Amino acid sequence: MTVDQAMPDMATSQESEPDALDSLGRWTLRPGVSVTVLPHGVHLRGWITSVTLEGGAGLPMLWGRLAEALAGDGGAELARAAVAGSPLRAALVTVIGQLHDHDLLVERPAGEKGDAAGENGDAAGQWLGAVADRPEEAAAALIRSRVQVLAARPDGPLVRAAARALDRAGVRAATAEAADLPDGQVLLVAAEPGEPSPFAAEQDAEERAVVVGLRPGAGFVTPVGSARQARADADGLADRLRRREALGGAEHPGLRALLASSAAQRLICAVAGLRDPSAEAGDARLIPGLPAALVAEREPLRGEYRTWVGPVLVDADRVRPRADVRTLTEALARIPVLTDRLAGVLDEPDPGALPQLPAALVRSSVAGEILVSGSARADLARLEAVCRAAELLLGKGESGLEGEAGPVVGAGAVHARGRALRRAGAVQRRDTRSGDTAGPFGVPARVPWSPEPGRHPQALHWWSVLVRRLGVDADVAVSRLDAGGGAVFHAEVQVQVQVQGRTATGGVLGTAVEASADDAVAFAALSAVVEVQAAADAPHARHLVTPSGAVASLARPEATAPWENAGWTTAWLAESAAREPELQEALAALTGWFPQPWEPPADADADVRALWSALRQCGFSVLSARPGHRTHPTLTEGSR
């Protein structure tokens, strides 16, 4: 910030209204702000913000006068010396405005002069002065609160560590026994006088609570919530961390202190009206609007905030509906939440040693079986892998279907509906071809297709990769169904084999249902490429996931670069996304089916319900399978 940039216009303004200098007496510099004087300016560093002010050689002297006013009489003498409309006053007002903008000033206590934050000199007062918008109100809230530390063994070391952490912050806490709490868990709960007791199981007071848990080699601190919500989160976190107990070994002496102090800090911040410590971390991996749990590990000793999508939702802020994922960036940001190695519900898709050209492959594990996913790019392959893995696991709650004819998962409603309708369209086409039914729109019309100039570059590219680069002797069959004024194209890539000197069809390598013949051929050929690569590089995979155009609605860029023509993947996906609404409408008319939201049945496994809940909290959609259809191989999955 250059101070003298604001001077010329301000110097010509003769304002009589009170300005920032007149009201400076209400403010003082926050405790802990560091100041570095520069040759032509000053640099200030606060709790989480900083600013550099630059101007002429006189700016350090001007800052010295302002600092004296902030520490002394609040600027009354300085305001008299800097007359209205003068360059000096303009510069002072500009600097004060920057201090406010960067949260480096705090209000003085009523009737106080000088440094009021931390007036008793205690560490808690200094800390509140450094971080709170209104330190006096924050301190008063802490004084009013009643805090208890509850555990099955109230004399345990974790309880003592939590009580010490609260005491160091100036909060007196009483310890008590709660026999129903599991070993290794401590509940910290606070409520103001006059509220119903927050420790009675039958009431639902607006208490604030966290649970700190310690397990072999790891531990956690739940997000702040009601006591019921905190205990539900603790049970969920403990269950997901249980798989880490195989590490065993001696407990790190610092792990208990790290967890106890973090739990105390979260509770104190909530009571005092401060931002949660997870918000101070500045971690872009945390999803806004979703709670964060602190998970700590022994080797090496560290604690990280991780977005937490627990299976049990009690508090109102947890129950409210989450916004659907609308872009690929949002979807990719939520994949690490669902696949977190400590707190997630799915295995992380990883390229590992799999090839990334000509198609990108990733692999993951689903119920002990290998799943391989492929697409034009690795990020698209990861998204397809997560959706299909979730379908396979959720299908176990649908009469044991194991995902084949079970629910459909997508990153948001549009993506999920596109996946579901394409699956139904593929089944409709298969039934029509087998002679089971002519379909509501008659027999499909064959559409001739050959790799000739004028075809879409992506269709030509993936066909060339299949037959030239990979050397597959293949043919493609394209058919068209007209539905409700729209067109649906189905493409099927078939292997050609020589039998007694004659060419015959040896099997289907890839299929696709899209809005244009070229799109259908492109995705069918790409699926065939993925099939060939997976057969060579991942022969033990149980599940193969191939791509479809449903992802285009997410991957469509806001704008393409001038040099990105139809041969670029981004431009191609943008074209496909523009045709997606019409295609979905045509597929719904063709199949007579409109996908509906799916929920696990009442007798579903706890893991199924936890996965469903996590998907919804992350903005993913789960839709029902088409009722009454027979089980067929789908576009996006094939057994190996």
N, C-alpha and C positions, 0 to 999 in steps of 0.2 A: 504494500500500500504506500503510495507516494503522497505525503501530506500536502505538499505545495500545489498539487494538481487541483485541490479544492479551494485554494485561496482566492484567485482572482474574482470569480463570480461572487463568492461569499463576502469579499471585502467591500464590494459595492452595494451590499444589501444592508440597509439601516433597519434592523428588526428590533422592535421594542418588546416582543413577546418573550417570556422566559425560555431559555435554551438549556442544553445539557450542562453548561457550566453553572448556571443558576441553581440547578437541582443536584449538583455534585455532592452537597452535604449529606445526601441520603445514602451515599455509596462509599465503599472502601475497597481496596485491592484484596482479592481473595488470599487467604493464607496459602503459602506454598508456591505462589507465583514467582518464577525466577526471571530476573531482568538482566540482559546483556546490552551494555551501551556500545553502539557502533560509531564509527567516525562521523556519519551523517544520519544517524537514526538510532533506533532501539529495537531490540528483539525481546518479546515476552513469551514465556512458556507457562501454561497453566496445567490443570489436571489432565485434560484431553485435548486442549486446543493451544494454538500458538499463533503469533502474528509478528510480522516485521514491519515497522514503520520507518520509512525513509523520506528525507527531505533535505534541507540545507544544513550547513554546519551548526546552526543554532538549535536544531531539533533536540540534541541531547540535553542542552540547557533547559529547553522548554519542558522536556520530560521530567527533569529534576524538580522544577517548580510544581508540576502537576503531582508528582509523587509525594512531595511535602504536603500538598493540600489534601491528598487522599489519606495520609497518615495523621494529619493534624486537624485544622479547623474546617475541613470539608470544602475549601476553595472560596470562602467568603472574601478574603483579601484579594485573591487572584481574580475573582469576578469583578471587583471594583477597579483593579489595575487594567484589566483588558476591557476596554470600552466597547460598546456595541458597534458592530460594523468594522472593527479594526482587523487587520490581518492576523494579529496575535489571537484575538478571540476566535476567529474562524479556524485557525490551526488547532486551538485547544478543543473546540467543539468537534472537530474532525477526529482527533485522537481519542476523545472520550467515546465518540460513537463507535470507533473500532474496538475499544475495550468492551463495550456492551455487546457488540456483535459476536465477539469471541468468548463471551461469558467469563471475563476476567475480573469483573466487579461483583460485589455482593452487598446487599442492603445492610446498613448498620442497625444494631438493635435500637429500639426506640429510646431517645434521650441520651444515647451514648455518643461520645466523640472518640476518635482514634480507632485503634484496631479492636473491633468488637468480636470478631470471630474467634472462638476459643478464648473468651475473656478470663476463664479460670486457668488457662494454660494447659489443660488436659488434652491428651491425644485425640479423644473422641470429639471434643469441641473443635479442635483444629481441623479434623477430617471433615466434619459437617460443614464448616466454613469453606472448605476447599471444593466440596462437591454439591452441596444443596443450594437450590434456588433461594430458599428462606431458611437459613440455619436455625433460627429461633423456633420456628414452627416444627422443624424436624426434630430438634432436641426435645421439645415439649411432648411430641407424639411418643418418643421413646420413653420419656419419664412416665407417661400415663399408662403405657402398656404393661400388662402382666404376662410374663413369659414362663412357661414350664418346659422342662426337658424330661421326656418320658421314655422309658425303656423297660424291658423285662428285668434287667438287672441295673437298678439306678446307681449302683456303686461301680459300674464298669468303667474301663479306661476311656471309651469313646464318649460316654456321658460326661465324665470329668473334663475331657478336652473341649467339648462343646460349651459347658458351663464356664470354663476359663475364658474361651473366646468371647462369649457374651459379656463377661465381667470386664474384660479389657476395653470393651466398647462402651462401658458405663451402663450396661443393662443388667439388672439383677434378675437372676433366673432361679426358680425353685425346681429341684429334681423330684420326680415321683415315679412310682412303679406302674407299669402298664403291662400286665401279664400276657395280654393278647398280642403284643408286638413280637415279631420273630427275633431270634438271637441275631445280633449283628446290625440291628436297625434301631435308630434313635429318632424320636419325633420331637421337633422343636415347634411349639405353637404359641402364638401371642394373640391377646385380645385386650381391648380397652375396658376399664371398669364400667359397670352398668350393663354390659352385654351379658347374655346368658353364658354360663360356663362353657368354654369351648372344649372341655374335656369330657362332657357328657355325651354318650354315644347316641342318645335319642334326639339331640338337637342339631340344627343346621345353621349355627351362627356364622356370621361373616368373619371368621377367624383367618389368620394368616399362618401357614404352616409349611414346613419342609421336613423331609426325612433324609437323614444321612445314613448310608448303609456301607458296611465293610464286609467284603468277601475275600477268600484267599487270593491274593495277588491283585485285587482290584476293589474299587468302591465307587460310590455315586452320591450325588446330592440332587434331590428331585427339584423340579420347578416349584415356585411358590404357589400355593393354592389353599383350598380348605383342607382340614385335617383328613377328611375322607378321600379327597383327590390325591393328596400327597401320599397317603398310605397305598392307594391303588397304583400310583406311579411307582412307588418303591417295590411293590410286589412284581410289577411288570419288569422293571429294571433288574431286580434280583434274578428273575427267571431267565432273562436273556444273557446275563453275565455268568450264569451257572456253568455254561459250556466252557468258560475260561478257567474253571477251577482245576483243570488238569495240570496247570502250571505249578501249583502248590508252592512249596518253598517257604522260607521264613518271611515274616511280614517286615516290610520296610519301616524303620522307626519314624519316618516323616510322613507316611501315608495317612495315619490317623489324624495328625495335626492339620494336614492339608485339607482333609475332608471336613473336620469339625470347624475349622476357621471359615471355610467356604460356605458351610451351612449357616453359620452365625451371620456372615456378611449378607447372604441373600435375605434372611429373615429381617435383619436390621434395615436393609434398604427398602424392603416392602413396607415395614412399619413407618419409617421416616418419610415415605413418599419419594424415594430416590429411584433412579433407573436401576433395573436389575443388572448385576455385574456382567451377565452375558452380553448385554447391550454395549458395555464398555470395551468388550474384546475386539470389536471391529472386524469380526470374522465374516467374510463374505459367504462362507459355506452355510451359515445359519439362515434359515428361511424366515423372513419377516412374518409375524402373525402366528407363528407356531412356537410352543414352549421349548426351552432348552434345558437339558440335564447336564450336570457336570459329571464326567466319568473320569476316574483317576486310575492309573496303573502303577504297579510297583517297579517294573523294569522296562525302561528307565522311569524314575519317579516323575510323573507329570499328570496334570489335570487339564482336560479339554471340554469345552462346552459343545454339546452335540444336539442337533434338533431332535426332539423326542416326540414320537407319535405313539403314545401308549394305547393299550387295548381298552381301557376303561375310562370313560368320559363322564365326569360328575359335575364339575363347575360349569356355569353358564358360558364362560368364554371358551371352554373346550367343546361344548356341544354345538355351538352355532355353526351353520354350514360354511364350508370353505369354498373360495372361488376356484372355478375350474382352471386347470392349466390351459394356456392359450398359445404359447409359443414353444418352439423347440428348446430355447434357452431355459425357460422355466421348467420344462420337463427334465432336462439334463441336470438342473440344479437339485431336483428332488430325488433323482436316482441314488446319490450317495446317502440320503436319509433312509431310503428303503433298504439299502444294501450295506449299511454301516456294519463293520465287522463286530462291533460290540453291542450295539443297540438296535440293529436293523432286523428286518423280517425276511429278506431275500439274500441270496448269494450275489456277490459283485461280479458282473460280466467283465471279463478281462481278455485282451487279445493274446497275452502270453506269447507263445512261439508260433501261433497260427499266422498264416500269410495275410497280408493286407492288400495285396494286388493279385489279380485284377479286381477282385471284390474283397471287402474287409470282413474278417471273421472274428468273433469273440466267443468265449465259452464261459459257462457257469455250471453250478451244480443245483439240481432240483431233486430233493428227497433221495439223495445219494446217486442220482443218475446224471450223466453228462448231457448238457444242452448246448448246442452250437447254433449261433445266429449269424447271418450274413446280410450285407447290404452294400450299397454303393460307397458308403462312408462308415467309419467305425462308430461315430456317435449315433447314427441311425440304427446300426446293428445292435448297439447296447440298449437302445430304447425298445426295439422289438424283442430282445431277449428278456428284459424285465417284464414286459406285458405278457409274454407267453409263459414265463415261469410262474407268474401270479395266476394265470388261467389254470395251469396244471394243478397248482396247490389248492386253489379255490374249488376246483371241480371235485375234489375229494369230499366237499360238503354237499355236493349235488348228487346224492344217491350213488356215490362211488364211481362217478364217471371219469375221474382222473383228468378232467380238463378237455377231453376230446369233443364232447358235446355240451360242455359246461358253460359257465359264464364267459363273457368277453371283456377284456380289460383294455383301456386306452388312456392316453394322457389327455384327459378332458373329454367332454361329451362328443365333440365332432370326430375326434380320432377314434374313440371307442365305437361310435355308430358306423363309421367307415369300415372298421375291421369287421364288425358284426354283419353288416349288409353284404360285404364282399364274400364272407364265409357262406352266408345264405345263398347268394347268387351262384357261387360255385356248386353248391349242392343242387340248386334248381337246374343248372346246366347239365350236371351229371345225370340227374333223374330224367331229364328230357332226352338226352342222348341214349340212355339205356332203354328207352321205350316205355318207361313207367308212366309217363304223362307227356302230353304235348305242351303243357304249360298254358297259362291264361292268355298268352300272346302268340300262340302258335309255335310251329317248329322253327328253331333258329336258322337264319340264313347264312350260308357259307360266304365268307369274305376273302377273296384272293389276296395274298400278301407275299411279296418277295423283296429281297434287299436290293432295291434299285434307287437311283438318284431321285430326290424329291421326298423320300421318306424322312421321318424325323431323325435327327442326328443320334439321339439316344437309343432309338430302336436299332439303327444301323450299327452303332458302337457295340452294344451288348450282344447282338447277333454275331458280329465279327469276332468278338472275344470268344464266344462259345465255339464257333465252327472253325475259326482260323487259328487263334492263339491256343485254345485247348484241344483242337483237333477232333471235336465231336461231330459225328455224322448225324445231323438232326434235321427235322422238318418242323414247320409250325402250322397249326390249324387255327384259323380265326373265324369266329362266328358272331353274328349280331342278333340281338333281341331288341325290338322296339317296345318300349313300355311307357305309356302315359305321355307320349310326345317326346320322350327322351330316348337315347340309345345306350345300350349296354353291350360292350364287346368282351368276348371271352377268347383268350389265346391259350394254346396248349402246345408246349414244345415236346416233340416226340423223338426218341432215338431211332435211327434207321439201322437195321441189321441185315446182313446178307444170309439168306436161307436157301440153300440149293440153287445158288445163282440168281435168286430173286430178292428184291428189296422188300423188307417187311418192317412193321413198327415193333420196336423192341421194348417200349415202356415210355412212361411220361416222366420227363425231367423237371418241368416247371409249368405252372399255370398262373393266370392272372385274369382279373375282372376289372376293367377300367372303362373310362368314358370315351376313349378313342382307340382305333385299331392299333396305331403306333404305340400308344401308352401300354396297351395290353401286351403287345409283342415285347416291348422294352422290359417290362417287369417280369414277364414269363422267361425271357432269355436271361435276365439277371438272376432269377431264381434258379434256373438251370446251371448257371455258372457257380452259384453258391453250392448247389448240390454236388457238382463235380469236384470242387475244391474240398468240400467237407469229406467226401468219400476218400479222397487221397490223404488229407492231413488230419482228419479226426474220425477214423473208421469206427471207433468205439462209442461214438455219440449215440445216445438213445433218442434224442429229440433234435430235430433240425427245424430252424425257424427261417423262413425265406421272406423277402420284403414284399410290400404292396404299396399302392399309391395312397393309402389312407394317411401315411405320415406326411404327405405333402401339405396338408392343412396346417401342420405345426412348423414344418421346415421352410415354409415360404418366407423369403426375406422381405423386409419392408421396401427395399429398393435394390436393384441389381446394378452393377457397375456397367459403364458404357460398353466395355469389351466382352461382357458376358452374354453370348448369344445362346440359342437353343441347345447348343452342344455342351454347355456348362450344366452341372447338376443343379446348381441353385436356380438358374433360369428355367430349367425343365420342371423342377418342383413348383415353381411359381405358376407355370402354365397349368400343371396338373391341379394345383389348389384352386385355380379359378374355375375349373370344371367340376370340382368336388360336390358343390351343392346340387347341381343338376343330376349328377350321377347317383347321389344318395336318394334323391327323390325318385329317380327311375327304378333303382333297385328295390325301394320300398313298394312301388307299384307292381313290380315284377313278382316279388315274393309274397306280397300281401302281408308284410310283417313290419311292425314298428318296434324296434328294441326298447325294452323298458328297464329301469333300474333293478338291480338284483341285490338281494340280501341273503346271508347264510340262513339256512333253516334252523329251527330252534335247537335241534340235536347236533348241530355242527361242532366239530372239534374246536377247542379254544384257540389253536393255532390258525384255523381258518378265519375265525372271527377277528383275531388280532390283525391278520393280514388285510382283511377287508376294511377294517377301521383305519389302518395305516394308509392304505391307498386313498381312501376318501379324504383323510386329513391332508394329504399331499396334493389334492386336486385331481387325482385320477378318477376315472369313471368305471364302474362295473355294471355291465348290462347283461340281461338274461340271454340264454341261448334260444334259438328259434324253436318254438314249441312244436313237438310232434315230428321233427325231422329225423331221419335216420343218420347214423354215424358214418361219415365218410372222411377220407383224408382231406384236410383243409388247405387253404392257400398258404397258411403260415406255419404249418407243422407237418412233419412226416416222420414216421418211425423208421429207425435204422436198425 
